[in-house]
Structures are given as C-alpha cells and as structure tokens.
Amino acid sequence: MNPDGASPACWPELAARLHAAATQAKAAARLAPPSGAEALLESLNTVSACLCEAERLCRSGLLEQKEDFRRELEQWAADAPLLRAWVGASAALAAGWAAAAGVGAGYGPDGGRPGQARGGISESG
Amino acid sequence: MGNLFVSLRNAAGAMKVFERAAGVVQSNVANASTPGYAKQVQVLTAMPMDLDRGLPGGVASGGTLNLRNAYAESTVRQRLTASGFADERRAQLEQLEPLYDIGGDSGLGGAINRFFQSFAALTVAPNDLAARQTVIDRADSLARAFQSMASGLTQAARSAEQALEQRVAQLNRTLEEIAGINSIFRQDYRAQDDPGLQARLHNLLEDLSELAGVTVLRREDGTVSAYLGGQTMLTSSDRFFPLSVDTSNPGRVDLLDSQGNVITEQLSGGRLQALVDVRNNVLPAEQAQIDRLAQTLADQVNGLLLAGADLSGNPATQGLFAYNASLGVARTLSRTSMTAAELPAADPLAPGGNAVAVQVAELAQAKLIDGYSLVQFYAVRASAAGRLIAEGREAAGVAGQLVQQARQFREEIQRVSLDEEAVVLMQVQRAYEAAAQMIRVLDEMTQTVLGLVR
C-alpha cells in the first residue's frame, strides 16, 4: 500500500480495463455512424481514465507489476493510427449525410451558399 | 487532467444524444415525403454544471417528441368528411346530366314538342292517313322517351346502390386495418412510438373520415376507437364492427350495423351519406316529377281523344297511351294498339272534322302542372337538375380547396424540414470530428504514460 491507498495489484486490473476499452473502441469505430458513436466515446473515455490512473500510479512511485499494462499500452499505441482512420471514415460519412441534405461543413457566413453541399472534413487527427 | 476528463465526458454525453438525434433525423429524412408522417424531434436537456460538486454539465437526451398535432389532424378529417360528401354527390348527380337534354329536338323535351306538332299538323288535314300515322309514330317516340328517362333514373339509382356497397366494403377494410394496428399497439406499447405505424394509422383515419363522419377517440394504450356519427362503434381496441347495406326495400337503401340495426340516420357527411341521399331522396324525387309529367300528359291526351270520333265517325274505344301507375308511369308508358284510322281527331257530332285534334294540339300551351305547360315543366325540371349538378360541382370544388388548406396548415406544423434536419446531421458530423480530436489527445497522453512506465 502507498499513502494514496493504491497497491501494486492495481496494475493488472488497469491492464485488463485498458485491454477491454481498446477492444471496444476498435469494434465501435468500425460501425457505421451513428450507431458506434456511443460505444466509441465510452471506450475512449475509459482509455482516458486508464491513462490518467496510470500516470497517477507512476507519480506515486508504484511501479511494480506494471508489465502487463505496459504491453497493453504499447498495443494501444500501435492500434491508434488504424482507429484514427476508422473514425475519420465515420466523420466523412456523416459529412456525406449533411452534404446529401444540402448543407455541409462550410455552411454559414464564411462557408458556401445556403443549400450548397460542402462535404468532407478538414482534419481527422 | 481533471478538467480534460470533464470535457471528454461532456463530449461523450453529447455524442450519445447526437446518436439518438441522428437516428430521429434519419427517420425524418427518410419519411420526408411519406403521407401522414409527422416530424419527430429529439428533445435535448441541459445537465447541471457545478465542477465543485462533481456535476460536469453537458447535454442529455430528453426523449423523442412527436410533432403530430391533434387539432390539425382533426380539422383535416372533418374537411375530408365534407369533401367526401360533396365529391360523391357531384359524381352521382353528374349521371343525371345526359338524361336532361334540353337541346330542343332531342331528349324528352324534343319528343313532347314533336308529339304536339304532329297534332298541329293533323288539324290541317284531319283525314290524311299519313298525318294520322305521324301522330301514332310520334306517340311511340314520346312513350319511349319517357321510358328512357325512367330507365336512366333507375340506372342511376342502381349505380348509387352499387357504389354504396363498394364504399361500405372499403370502409370495412379500413376498419379491419385500424383494428390490426390497434392490436399491434396492445401487444407492444413501444409500437406507439413508431412514426411509420402512426402515419399509417392516420392515413387510415383519413380514409375513414372521407367515407363517413366519424368521431375518433384515442385511448391511453395508443389504440383508437371510431364511432359513426358519434354513436355506433365501428372499431375499438383490436375489434371492428363491419357495416352492411340493405337493398331489400325497393324504394330506398339503408345502412346496417354489425347487429343488423338500421343506422342510416346516423350518417353525417362523407361519401356514404352522399350516396344514401342521392339514392333515397334526390333520384326518387326526380322520378316522381317525371311520373307526374308522364301521367298528366297521358291522362290529358287520352281524356280528349276518348271523347272524339275516328276516321269512320265511330266513337273512340281507347286512349292513345297506357301505363301502370304502381310500376311507375314513365317507366311503363306505352302507346296503345290504336291505328292511324282509329285516331279520334273529330268531334262525334262533326265527323271528318278536326275539333279534337285542335284541342290536343292546344294542350302544348295549356298550363297543366304547377302553372307550367308540359314542355315548360320539363324545362323547369331540367333546369333544376342542371342547377343541382352545378351546385354539386361548386361544392365539391370548394370542399376540395378546404381540404388542401387544412392539409397545408397541418404540414406547416408537423412537416419534415430538410434544412432543419441538415443542421442535426452537421452536428453528428462535428461529433465524429470531435472523436478524432479526442484520439489525438489520447495519443499524446499515451506517449506521456509510456514514457513513465518504460
């Protein structure tokens, strides 16, 4: 136990949570929008929480039994580009809907004329 | 990093809402042209934000709101009832138009004119067999013209009966479909939120209202009940009560409920009432007037001729026309077996003269019915029928415009605006872009943590 109440046993649990969240995120990102959006954001939130917790444990000096977590984190980092690509595709698809409905991302005072389709996204990471 | 997570959680919450909103939008866009569809709206609720108390704010889904407006729907149905009545009445009355030919030489009016003209010609040559034969022939034509008119009115009545039976069958099918949707609602309460099913139900209620004036009541379980004229239950829950037509009475038709009770008087508007009204009131009234005309003409002509003498100076033994009043005067009017030689054109006291022929010819101008001559009376009837038809057309036109007006009013309230839906679609697009940004942030966090755990 450390003064924060954390124990080395936290790392395996954290590794399991990261693994589950990463798996869910990859699966959700492959779903056509908007059906995967909720699961995607939930899993990304969980990943965020895991990273935050890991940072806290590290700064608390609890570094034993972190090997599983490190492997999961490296796997997550390796999978991230593919995840970005999937999410980018979903964003493009959503832009396509807006374009089909006659309004795109550029709609407004600085964008195209009302009713002019302006599909696509400027940046996906 | 705490604030970043608050932001991420808010973004996630917003995404959940957007996901539901996008589903609603997809339904709206897909049904933008679906008749009877009412726009659905995803209600967004702002969440309390107080970071000190752990309340992150954001937005949450408040459920789906149906923009269907009961008043607008009811107005459309009421106007459809009026329009259905006017349109069906117009269609039935237009069948009378070819019967009342007032073109002069054709139709019943022309036949009456020609008949009296033949007697006028007979006054000039009362013993001329050719002139006498012309009278006989014109009497034949006149009788056939009355028969044709009576037959046309009978056919119009039969047509109205058939149309009524078809409309009642259509009403029963509509009731069955409504009961089917009610059954779905009873089996699964969530089906009430199915906009497609609701659109179908409202279309059926419109069909029903066009056929007959009905009172529609919506129950808590989402089912609807419909009452004819607010009295006879037509459908309730998953049951429906089919109507039928009684044509056994030769003088009229009646509408029967599922128990066989006569409910004709409960009709208030709609196509069914128009058909019943034309069949039971308008056509019999026309038939009665034509019978009056036929009987007056036949009786007047026969009365004069029976007092006359034929070509040989013998007293007349029969009239020129015969009919069976119980079966309908116009329908049964016919020329008797009187020959040209037997035609009594002369007074018995002055054989070979033209006294009777003159009296008959003068009937053409005599005010014999309601202050009108026979031809004038026919012209008045034709004019009344024409006015009835014109009024029917005008009423149908006005009623149709009122339906359009009510539908436009309803559309303004509950129609799908693709512009508005596009805004929501853009929000979904933005949300996915936000997810991409989140992944970028996570990338940076990952690299930081990797540096710590390695």
Chai-1 contact restraints between the chains, C-beta under 6 A:
chainA,res_idxA,chainB,res_idxB,connection_type,confidence,min_distance_angstrom,max_distance_angstrom,comment,restraint_id
A,P34,B,E19,contact,1.0,0.0,6.0,A-B,restraint_1
A,P34,B,A22,contact,1.0,0.0,6.0,A-B,restraint_2
A,P34,B,V428,contact,1.0,0.0,6.0,A-B,restraint_3
A,A37,B,M15,contact,1.0,0.0,6.0,A-B,restraint_4
A,A37,B,E19,contact,1.0,0.0,6.0,A-B,restraint_5
A,E38,B,K16,contact,1.0,0.0,6.0,A-B,restraint_6
A,E38,B,E19,contact,1.0,0.0,6.0,A-B,restraint_7
A,L40,B,A435,contact,1.0,0.0,6.0,A-B,restraint_8
A,L41,B,A12,contact,1.0,0.0,6.0,A-B,restraint_9
A,L41,B,M15,contact,1.0,0.0,6.0,A-B,restraint_10
A,L44,B,M438,contact,1.0,0.0,6.0,A-B,restraint_11
A,N45,B,L8,contact,1.0,0.0,6.0,A-B,restraint_12
A,N45,B,A12,contact,1.0,0.0,6.0,A-B,restraint_13
A,V47,B,L442,contact,1.0,0.0,6.0,A-B,restraint_14
A,S48,B,L8,contact,1.0,0.0,6.0,A-B,restraint_15
A,L51,B,M445,contact,1.0,0.0,6.0,A-B,restraint_16
A,L51,B,V449,contact,1.0,0.0,6.0,A-B,restraint_17
A,C52,B,M1,contact,1.0,0.0,6.0,A-B,restraint_18
A,A54,B,V449,contact,1.0,0.0,6.0,A-B,restraint_19
A,E55,B,V449,contact,1.0,0.0,6.0,A-B,restraint_20
A,C58,B,L452,contact,1.0,0.0,6.0,A-B,restraint_21
A,K66,B,V453,contact,1.0,0.0,6.0,A-B,restraint_22
A,R70,B,V453,contact,1.0,0.0,6.0,A-B,restraint_23
A,L73,B,L450,contact,1.0,0.0,6.0,A-B,restraint_24
A,A77,B,T446,contact,1.0,0.0,6.0,A-B,restraint_25
A,A80,B,D443,contact,1.0,0.0,6.0,A-B,restraint_26
A,R84,B,I439,contact,1.0,0.0,6.0,A-B,restraint_27
A,V87,B,A435,contact,1.0,0.0,6.0,A-B,restraint_28
A,V87,B,A436,contact,1.0,0.0,6.0,A-B,restraint_29
A,G88,B,A436,contact,1.0,0.0,6.0,A-B,restraint_30
A,S90,B,Y432,contact,1.0,0.0,6.0,A-B,restraint_31
A,A91,B,Y432,contact,1.0,0.0,6.0,A-B,restraint_32
A,A91,B,E433,contact,1.0,0.0,6.0,A-B,restraint_33
A,A91,B,A436,contact,1.0,0.0,6.0,A-B,restraint_34
A,A94,B,V428,contact,1.0,0.0,6.0,A-B,restraint_35
A,A94,B,Q429,contact,1.0,0.0,6.0,A-B,restraint_36
A,A94,B,Y432,contact,1.0,0.0,6.0,A-B,restraint_37
A,A95,B,Q429,contact,1.0,0.0,6.0,A-B,restraint_38
A,W97,B,L425,contact,1.0,0.0,6.0,A-B,restraint_39
A,A98,B,A422,contact,1.0,0.0,6.0,A-B,restraint_40
A,A98,B,L425,contact,1.0,0.0,6.0,A-B,restraint_41
A,A98,B,M426,contact,1.0,0.0,6.0,A-B,restraint_42
A,A98,B,Q429,contact,1.0,0.0,6.0,A-B,restraint_43
A,A101,B,L418,contact,1.0,0.0,6.0,A-B,restraint_44
A,A101,B,E421,contact,1.0,0.0,6.0,A-B,restraint_45
A,A101,B,A422,contact,1.0,0.0,6.0,A-B,restraint_46
A,A101,B,L425,contact,1.0,0.0,6.0,A-B,restraint_47
A,G102,B,A422,contact,1.0,0.0,6.0,A-B,restraint_48
A,V103,B,A422,contact,1.0,0.0,6.0,A-B,restraint_49
A,I121,B,E433,contact,1.0,0.0,6.0,A-B,restraint_50
A,S124,B,A436,contact,1.0,0.0,6.0,A-B,restraint_51
A,G125,B,A436,contact,1.0,0.0,6.0,A-B,restraint_52
A,G125,B,I439,contact,1.0,0.0,6.0,A-B,restraint_53
A,G125,B,R440,contact,1.0,0.0,6.0,A-B,restraint_54
